[in-house]
Amino acid sequence: MLHASPSSFVILPALAKIVCEPGWKWQKREKPLQNYDLFYVWSGEGTVVRGGVPYQVGKGSCFLFRPGDYTSATHNPQKPLVLTYIHFDVAEEVTEVPAFYHELSETVEFEHLLARYVRLFLVQTYAAEEEGRLILKQLMIHLLRQDQARPVERHVSNQLAEVIHEVANYVSQHPGAAHRVEDLAARAGLSPRYFSIKFKEITGSSVQSYVIRARIERAQHLLLYAGMNVTEVADALGYRDIFFFSRQFKQHTGKSPSEIR
């Protein structure tokens, strides 16, 4: 979109800044998006799903959904999402398209552009569409600059991967501990939201899924080689409900603990 002329941006009527109601959710789409959707989170907590992959979102989370994407979202009713969405199209072929997901740390300028864009169409502003196209181009340039800055951050990314793998190894070595995301994030020196996102990216599993898998793998070992019965194994791995343990074990292995024992 870097070389797309502002006049090629097509303004669409689907745009707003909204405070989501406690019961709000973005239903899973039956049909894919037909246009671009710039989706930005001002505040709150929630989960956005794109193509079956969940992303934990908060202030500064920004998606550029593309035509063909399947999307859905939910949020924490105690910390409702405040978001802006802007649908648009581009009338010419584009080559440089911003990455579909960004976490913006410097948000003032970007938020000013978003607010200005929405205000243009709340009232009958003279030349709103002409200015709106210019703002859309500015927003895309802002995101493309973020993408260009990422190679400079590779060394930091490598260090981050090492930290995440160290935490994952800690979980594997202590499967019976009560691993809270907040505690693991503190161990990595990261915020819980950012830690959860990077943990998923680097390990391929959510924190919760990784913890469960570590416990089930350890349970299999204890049942096979440690001479422990099902109750003892469940207790050793932090399960207070043996029936819940058995159900979770079977979901992951296809067999009940007693069959392994």
VODREN-393755 format. One record per atom (N, C-alpha, C): x, y, z; residue in three letters. Coordinates in pm, whole numbers, plus 32768, in hexadecimal, padded with zeros to 4 digits. Example, Ala and Ser with C-alpha at 12.3 -4.5 7.8 and 13.67 -1.06 7.14 Angstrom:
BEGIN
85277DC7830CALA 84CE7E3E830CALA 85287EB6830CALA 85057F1F82C4SER 85577F9682CASER 850A80038313SER 
***
This chain:
BEGIN
80517F868000MET 800080008000MET 8054807F8000MET 80D7806D800ALEU 812F80E1800FLEU 812481347F90LEU 811980F17F1DHIS 811981397E9EHIS 808B814D7E67HIS 802781237EB1ALA 7F9D81397E86ALA 7F7C81CD7E97ALA 7F3D82077E32SER 7F1982947E3CSER 7EA582A47E9DSER 7EA183137EE9PRO 7E3183287F46PRO 7DA9831E7F02PRO 7DA183477E83SER 7D1F83447E3ESER 7CEE82B67E27SER 7D4882527E32SER 7D1F81C77E1CSER 7CDE81897E97SER 7CE981CA7F0BPHE 7CA981977F85PHE 7C1481B07F7DPHE 7BC781477F93VAL 7B35814F7F88VAL 7AF881588014VAL 7AB881C78031ILE 7A7781DB80B4ILE 79F9818680BCILE 79EB813A8127LEU 797280E9813DLEU 7929811B81BALEU 78A6810881C0PRO 78578140822FPRO 786A80F982B5PRO 78A8808682B7ALA 78BA803B8335ALA 793380728380ALA 791A80CA83E0LEU 798481048432LEU 7946813984B2LEU 799381328520ALA 7961816485A0ALA 79CE8158860AALA 79BD81A48675LYS 7A03818B86F2LYS 799781648756LYS 79A580EF8794ILE 793B80BD87EBILE 7973808D8871ILE 791E809688D7VAL 793880568958VAL 78E07FDA895AVAL 791D7F65895CCYS 78D17EE98951CYS 78827ECC89D0CYS 78077EA189BFGLU 77B37E7D8A30GLU 77EB7E008A75GLU 77CA7DEB8AF6PRO 78017D768B3EPRO 77E97CF18AF6PRO 77767CE38AB6GLY 77577C658A72GLY 77817C6189E0GLY 77CF7CC389B6TRP 77F77CCC8929TRP 784E7C5888FETRP 783B7C2D8884LYS 789A7BD28843LYS 788A7BE087ADLYS 78F67BCC8768TRP 78F87BD086D7TRP 78EA7B4186A7TRP 78747B208677GLN 78587A968650GLN 78B67A6785E2GLN 78D979E685E6LYS 792C79AC857DLYS 78E779BC84F7LYS 793279EE8497ARG 78FA7A0A8415ARG 78DC798A83C9ARG 786779878389GLU 784779178331GLU 7886792B82A8GLU 789379A98280LYS 78D379CA8201LYS 794D7A21821ELYS 79B47A1881CBPRO 7A2C7A6881E5PRO 7A147AFD81CDPRO 7A6C7B4F8205LEU 7A667BDE81EELEU 7A6F7BFD8158LEU 7A267C628130GLN 7A267C8A80A4GLN 7A827D008088GLN 7AB77D3E80F5ASN 7B0B7DB580E5ASN 7B707DBA8156ASN 7BBD7E25815CTYR 7C1C7E3881C9TYR 7BD37E6E8244TYR 7C027E4782BAASP 7BC87E778338ASP 7C3B7E998396ASP 7C4C7F1A83AFLEU 7CAF7F488411LEU 7C6C7F478499LEU 7C9F7EF684F4PHE 7C5E7ED98575PHE 7CC27EFC85E3PHE 7CA17F618634TYR 7CFF7F948699TYR 7CC07F958723TYR 7D0C7F688788VAL 7CDD7F638812VAL 7D167FDA8860VAL 7CBC802E8894TRP 7CE480A188E6TRP 7CFD80778976TRP 7CAA801D89A9SER 7CB87FED8A32SER 7C637F708A44SER 7C737F2F8ABAGLY 7C297EB68AD7GLY 7C7B7E398ABFGLY 7C3B7DC78AD1GLU 7C7C7D468ABDGLU 7C1F7CEA8A70GLU 7C587C9B8A17GLY 7C057C3E89CCGLY 7C587BDE897AGLY 7C127B928928THR 7C517B3188CFTHR 7C197B438843THR 7C727B5587E4VAL 7C4B7B5E8757VAL 7C817AE38710VAL 7C2C7AA786BFVAL 7C537A2D8675VAL 7C557A4D85E1VAL 7CC57A2E85A2ARG 7CD27A3E8510ARG 7D0079B984D6ARG 7CB17981847EGLY 7CD779038440GLY 7CEB789384A4GLY 7CA078958511GLY 7CA9782D8577GLY 7D16784385DDGLY 7D6678AC85CFVAL 7DD478C9862DVAL 7DA97939868BVAL 7DA979208710PRO 7D7F7988876FPRO 7DF179E68794PRO 7DCF7A6487ABTYR 7E2D7AC987D7TYR 7DF27B118850TYR 7E3E7B1588BDGLN 7E147B608933GLN 7E317BF48919GLN 7DCB7C488926VAL 7DDB7CD388FDVAL 7DC37D348971VAL 7DFD7DA88965GLY 7DED7E1689C4GLY 7E137E96897EGLY 7E297F0089CALYS 7E497F818990LYS 7EBE7F77892FLYS 7EAB7FAE88B7GLY 7F167FAD8854GLY 7F117F3887F3GLY 7EB97ED7880DSER 7EAC7E6687B0SER 7E687E988730SER 7EA47E7986BECYS 7E6F7EAB863FCYS 7E757E3E85D6CYS 7E047E228599PHE 7DFB7DC0852DPHE 7DDB7E0684AAPHE 7E167DD7843FLEU 7DE87DFC83BALEU 7DB67D7C8378LEU 7D337D638389PHE 7CF87CED834DPHE 7CED7D0182B6PHE 7CFA7C94826EARG 7CFC7C9881DCARG 7C817C5681A0ARG 7C627C748124PRO 7BF77C2980E1PRO 7C177B9480E3PRO 7BB57B44810AGLY 7BCA7AB48115GLY 7BE17A8481A2GLY 7BF97AE08201ASP 7C107AB8828CASP 7B8E7A8D82CFASP 7B9A7A2B832ATYR 7B2D7A038382TYR 7B4F7A34840FTYR 7AF57A7B844FTHR 7B147ABD84CETHR 7AA57AAA8533THR 7ACA7AB785B2SER 7A697ABC8620SER 7AB07AF98698SER 7A647B1D8700ALA 7AA27B5B8775ALA 7A437B5387EDALA 7A7F7B518864THR 7A377B5D88E2THR 7A887BBA893CTHR 7A4E7BDE89B0HIS 7A9B7C338A0BHIS 7A767C168A9CHIS 7AC57C528AF5ASN 7AAF7C468B84ASN 7A447CAD8BACASN 79CE7C7F8BDAPRO 79647CDF8BFCPRO 798E7D418C6APRO 79EE7D188CBFGLN 7A1E7D718D28GLN 7A7C7DDC8CF1GLN 7AB87DC08C7DLYS 7B117E208C3CLYS 7AEC7E268BA8LYS 7A787E638B8CPRO 7A437E5F8B03PRO 7A9F7EA48A9EPRO 7A9C7E708A26LEU 7AEC7EAA89BBLEU 7AB37F2F898DLEU 7B0D7F8D8977VAL 7AEC80088930VAL 7B3B800188AEVAL 7AF68006883ELEU 7B3C7FED87C1LEU 7B098044874FLEU 7B5E805186ECTHR 7B3B8093866FTHR 7B48802D85FFTHR 7AE5802B85A6TYR 7AF37FD9852ETYR 7AD6803184B5TYR 7B23801B844DILE 7B15806883D1ILE 7B208006835CILE 7AB37FF78313HIS 7AB57FA4829CHIS 7AD57FFB8222HIS 7B267FC581CAPHE 7B48800F8150PHE 7B767FAD80E5PHE 7B847FDE806DASP 7BB87F8E7FFEASP 7C227FE17FB6ASP 7C6A7F9E7F5DVAL 7CCC7FE27F0AVAL 7CAD7FBD7E7AVAL 7C9D80237E26ALA 7C6D800C7D9EALA 7CDA7FE37D3DALA 7D567FDE7D6AGLU 7DC27FB17D13GLU 7E0E7F407D58GLU 7E5C7EF77D0AGLU 7EA97E897D43GLU 7F147EBF7DA1GLU 7F217E807E17VAL 7F827EAF7E79VAL 7FEA7E427E90VAL 80637E6C7EADTHR 80D07E0D7EC5THR 80FF7E107F55THR 811C7E857F8BGLU 814E7E8E8014GLU 80D87EA38073GLU 80AD7E3680B0VAL 803C7E3A810EVAL 80747E2A819BVAL 804C7E7E81FAPRO 807E7E6E8284PRO 805E7DE482BBPRO 80AF7DB6831BALA 80937D398361ALA 80077D3E839DALA 7FCB7CC883ACPHE 7F3F7CC883D9PHE 7F307CE9846DPHE 7F9F7CDE84BDTYR 7F927CF9854CTYR 80087D4A857ETYR 7FEB7DB185CCHIS 80527E04860BHIS 802D7E1C869CHIS 80927E2B86EEGLU 80817E5D8777GLU 80C77EE4877CGLU 80797F4D877CLEU 80B17FD38777LEU 80D080048803LEU 814C802F8819SER 81728065889CSER 816480FD889DSER 8183813E882CGLU 817081CE881FGLU 80EC81E487D5GLU 808482078820THR 7FFE820587E6THR 7FC1828E87CBTHR 7FFE82F987FEVAL 7FBE837E87FAVAL 7FA083A9876BVAL 800483A58714GLU 7FF183D3868AGLU 7F8D837B8640GLU 7F9982F88652PHE 7F3E829C860FPHE 7EAE82B1863DPHE 7E9C82C086BFGLU 7E1582D586F5GLU 7DDB835A86C7GLU 7E3083C086B8HIS 7E0184418685HIS 7DCA843185F8HIS 7E1083E585A4LEU 7DE183CF851BLEU 7D5E83828519LEU 7D52831C856ELEU 7CD682CE8575LEU 7C618326859FLEU 7C7783768608ALA 7C0C83CC863AALA 7BE3843385D1ALA 7C46846A858BARG 7C2884CD8523ARG 7BD6848E84B4ARG 7BFA8415848CTYR 7BB283D08421TYR 7B1F83BB8445TYR 7B07838884BDVAL 7A7D836C84E6VAL 7A2D83ED84F1VAL 7A6B84588526ARG 7A2584D88535ARG 79FA851184AEARG 7A4A84F98448LEU 7A28852E83C3LEU 799D85048396LEU 7976848A83BBPHE 78FB84528386PHE 7887845583EBPHE 78A384898463LEU 7836849884C4LEU 77DD850E84A3LEU 781885728463VAL 77CD85E88437VAL 77E885FC83A3VAL 779D86558366GLN 77AF867082D8GLN 782786CC82C4GLN 789F868F82CETHR 791A86DC82C0THR 793A86F1822CTHR 795A876B820BTYR 797D878A8181TYR 79FA873B8157TYR 79F686FD80E2ALA 7A6586B080A9ALA 7A90863D8105ALA 7A308600814AALA 7A4F859481A8ALA 7A92851E8162ALA 7A5E84F680EFGLU 7A96848180ADGLU 7B24849C807BGLU 7B3C8514804BGLU 7BC38536801CGLU 7C278531808FGLU 7C03856A8101GLU 7C5E85668174GLU 7C6684D881ACGLU 7BF5849181A9GLY 7BF4840881DCGLY 7C5583AE8191GLY 7C5D83BE810DARG 7CBC836E80BFARG 7D4C838D80E6ARG 7D68840C80FFLEU 7DEF84338128LEU 7E1183F681B0LEU 7DAF83F6820CILE 7DC783BD8291ILE 7DDE83278287ILE 7D8F82E28235LEU 7DA382528223LEU 7E31823681F2LEU 7E6182868193LYS 7EE982748162LYS 7F4E828B81D2LYS 7F3882F28226GLN 7F92830C8296GLN 7F92829882FAGLN 7F1D82608315LEU 7F1381EF8371LEU 7F618176833CLEU 7F56815D82BAMET 7F9F80EC827EMET 803681058283MET 80608180826BILE 80F081A08273ILE 8122818B8301ILE 80D281B38363HIS 80F881A083EFHIS 8112810D840DHIS 80B980B683DELEU 80C9802783F7LEU 813F7FED83AALEU 8153801C832FLEU 81C57FED82E0LEU 824980148322LEU 824D80898361ARG 82C680B183AAARG 82E08054841FARG 8275802A8460GLN 82857FCA84CDGLN 82C27F488499GLN 82957F1E8423ASP 82CA7EA383E8ASP 835E7EB283C5ASP 83847F278392GLN 84107F3D836FGLN 846A7F3E83E9GLN 84347F65845CALA 84857F6B84D6ALA 84A07EE0850FALA 84527E7D84E8ARG 845E7DF88524ARG 84E37DB4850BARG 85237DBD8492PRO 85A67D7C8484PRO 860E7DAE84E6PRO 86047E2D850DVAL 86637E65856DVAL 86547E2285F5VAL 85DE7DE9860AGLU 85BF7DAE868DGLU 85DF7D188692GLU 86227CE0862CARG 86387C508629ARG 86897C1F869FARG 86EF7C6D86C5HIS 87407C428736HIS 86EB7C3987B5HIS 86977CA087C6VAL 863B7C9E8838VAL 85DD7C27882FVAL 85AF7C0987B4SER 85537B9887A2SER 85977B1587C7SER 86187B0687A3ASN 86607A8E87C7ASN 866B7A7F885FASN 86877AEE88A3GLN 868E7AEB8935GLN 86067AC7896FGLN 859C7AFE8934LEU 85157AE18964LEU 84F57A4D8953LEU 851C7A1388E2ALA 8503798488CBALA 854B79308934ALA 85C479578957GLU 860F790E89BEGLU 85C679148A44GLU 8593798A8A64VAL 854B799C8AE4VAL 84CD79458AE6VAL 848379478A77ILE 840778F98A6FILE 842478648A7BILE 848C78358A36HIS 84AF77A78A3EHIS 84DE77818ACAHIS 852077DE8B0DGLU 854A77C38B97GLU 84D077B28BF2GLU 846C78068BE0VAL 83F277FB8C30VAL 83A977788C0DVAL 83A277578B8CALA 836176DB8B62ALA 83A876628BA0ALA 842B76678BA4ASN 847875FB8BE1ASN 845D75F28C77ASN 844E76658CB6TYR 842C76688D46TYR 83A676248D5FTYR 834476408D08VAL 82C076018D15VAL 82CE75698D07VAL 831C753C8CA6SER 832E74AD8C8FSER 837374688D04SER 83CE74B08D46GLN 841674778DB7GLN 83C474788E37GLN 835F74CD8E3DHIS 830A74D78EB5HIS 827774CF8E8DHIS 824C745F8E53PRO 81C374558E1FPRO 8158745A8E8CPRO 817D74378F08GLY 811974348F73GLY 810074BB8FB4GLY 815075218F90ALA 814075A58FCDALA 80C475EA8F95ALA 808F76488FE3ALA 801B76968FB7ALA 804E770A8F61ALA 805C76F28EE1HIS 809777568E87HIS 802E77BC8E5CHIS 803578348E94ARG 7FDF78A18E68ARG 802978F18DFDARG 7FDD79258D9CVAL 801979758D32VAL 806479EC8D6DVAL 802A7A298DD5GLU 806A7A9E8E13GLU 80F37A7C8E4DGLU 80FC7A078E8BASP 817C79DE8EC8ASP 81E379BC8E5DASP 81B979768DF4LEU 821679538D8ALEU 824379CF8D3ELEU 81E77A2E8D2AALA 820A7AAB8CE7ALA 82707AF98D39ALA 825C7AFA8DBDALA 82BC7B3F8E16ALA 83457AFD8E0EALA 83457A7A8E01ARG 83C47A318DF5ARG 840E7A5A8D75ARG 83C07A778D0CALA 83FB7AA28C8DALA 84147B388C88ALA 83E17B818CEBGLY 83F17C128CECGLY 83997C588C87GLY 83217C1E8C6DLEU 82C77C558C09LEU 823C7C698C46LEU 81EA7CB98C04SER 81607CC68C30SER 81167C468C0ESER 80AF7C208C58PRO 80667BA48C3DPRO 80307B9D8BAFPRO 7FF97C0A8B7CARG 7FBF7C088AF5ARG 802B7BF18A8BARG 80987C3D8A96TYR 81037C308A33TYR 81467BA68A3DTYR 81587B778AB8PHE 81937AF28ACCPHE 813D7A868A8APHE 80B87A8E8A9ESER 805E7A2A8A65SER 80667A2889CCSER 806C7A9F8991ILE 80737AA888FFILE 80F57A6B88CCILE 81667A91890ALYS 81E97A6188DCLYS 81FC79CD88FALYS 81C5799E8969PHE 81CE790F898APHE 818A78BD891DPHE 811478E988F3LYS 80CA78A38889LYS 811778A68806LYS 8150791A87E4GLU 819B79278767GLU 821678CB8764GLU 825C78C487D5ILE 82DD788087D9ILE 82CF77E987EFILE 827277C18845THR 826477318865THR 81F976ED8810THR 819E773C87D7GLY 81317701878AGLY 80BA76D787DFGLY 80C276ED8863SER 805576CB88BESER 803677418919SER 7FBA774A8943SER 7F9A77AC89ABSER 7FD9777F8A2ESER 7FE477DB8A8BVAL 802077B88B0DVAL 7FD177478B4EVAL 7F4D77548B4FGLN 7EF976EF8B90GLN 7F0B76658B4FGLN 7F0B76628AC9SER 7F1C75E28A83SER 7FA375A48AA0SER 800A75F78AA8TYR 809175C58AC2TYR 809A75898B4ETYR 805E75CD8BB1VAL 8060759C8C3BVAL 801775168C44VAL 7FA3750E8C04ILE 7F5674908C07ILE 7FA4741F8BC6ILE 7FE1743B8B53ARG 802D73D38B0FARG 80A373A28B64ARG 80E774018BA6ALA 815773DB8BFDALA 812873818C6EALA 80B4739E8CA6ARG 807E734D8D13ARG 805772C18CE2ARG 801772BA8C6EILE 7FEB72398C3BILE 806371E28C16ILE 80C9721E8BDAGLU 814171D18BB7GLU 8186719C8C34GLU 818B71F08C9DARG 81C571C28D1BARG 816F71568D5AARG 80ED71658D50ALA 809171018D89ALA 80A770798D47ALA 80B770788CC3GLN 80D16FFB8C7DGLN 81506FB88CB2GLN 81B870078CC5HIS 82376FD18CF7HIS 82266F968D83HIS 81E16FE08DDALEU 81CF6FB18E63LEU 817B6F318E69LEU 81146F2A8E16LEU 80BF6EB48E15LEU 81096E398DE0LEU 815F6E4F8D7FLEU 81A56DDF8D41LEU 821F6DB08D90LEU 82696E0F8DCBTYR 82EC6DEC8E00TYR 83016E068E95TYR 82A76E528ED5ALA 82BF6E768F61ALA 826F6E218FC3ALA 821D6DC78F92GLY 81CF6D728FEAGLY 81646DBB9037GLY 813A6E319008MET 80D46E80904DMET 804A6E619014MET 7FE56E65906AASN 7F5E6E4F9038ASN 7F236ED49006ASN 7EAB6ECD8FD0VAL 7E6E6F438F90VAL 7E5A6FB48FF3VAL 7E2C6F94906BTHR 7E156FFC90D0THR 7E98704090F6THR 7EFF6FF49108GLU 7F82702C912EGLU 7FB9708690C0GLU 7FAA705C9044VAL 7FDC70AC8FD4VAL 7F8D712F8FC9VAL 7F0A71258FD3ALA 7EB8719E8FCAALA 7EDE72019037ALA 7EF271D090B1ASP 7F1772279120ASP 7FA27264910BASP 7FFF721490D9ALA 8087724590C3ALA 808C72B3905BALA 802F72B18FFDLEU 802F73148F91LEU 7FCC73868FA7LEU 7F9C73929020GLY 7F4A74079043GLY 7EB773FC9026GLY 7E8773859002TYR 7DF873748FE9TYR 7DB17354906BTYR 7D4C73A1908BARG 7CFE73899104ARG 7C82733290E9ARG 7C6373219069ASP 7BEE72D39041ASP 7C1F72638FE6ASP 7C1C71E99016ILE 7C5071788FCAILE 7BFE715F8F4BILE 7B7D717F8F4FPHE 7B29716B8ED9PHE 7B4D71CF8E6CPHE 7B6C724A8E94PHE 7B9972AF8E34PHE 7C1F72868DF6PHE 7C7972548E4APHE 7CFA72248E1APHE 7CE871B48DB4PHE 7C9271548DD5SER 7C7C70E28D7BSER 7C4271108CF6SER 7BE4716E8CFBARG 7BA6719F8C80ARG 7C0C71E98C29ARG 7C5D723E8C69GLN 7CC2728A8C20GLN 7D2D722D8BE6GLN 7D5171C88C34PHE 7DB571678C07PHE 7D83711F8B88PHE 7D0570F58B89LYS 7CCF70AC8B17LYS 7CC171068A9DLYS 7CA171878AB3GLN 7C9671E48A44GLN 7D1B71F189F9GLN 7D8A71E68A43HIS 7E0D71FC8A06HIS 7E50717B89D8HIS 7E2D710B8A12THR 7E73708E89EFTHR 7E18702889A9THR 7D95703A89B5GLY 7D386FDB897CGLY 7D1E6F6489D5GLY 7D616F5E8A4BLYS 7D4D6EF28AAALYS 7D376F2B8B33LYS 7CF46EE18B8ASER 7CE66F0C8C15SER 7D666EEB8C61SER 7D816F318CD1PRO 7DF96F138D20PRO 7DFF6E818D4DPRO 7D8B6E468D6ESER 7D8B6DBC8D9DSER 7DB76D5C8D2FSER 7D9C6D7D8CB1GLU 7DC66D288C42GLU 7E5F6D2C8C32GLU 7E996DA28C4CILE 7F2C6DB08C46ILE 7F6B6D648CBAILE 7F2E6D728D30ARG 7F626D358DABARG 7F616C9C8D9EARG 
***
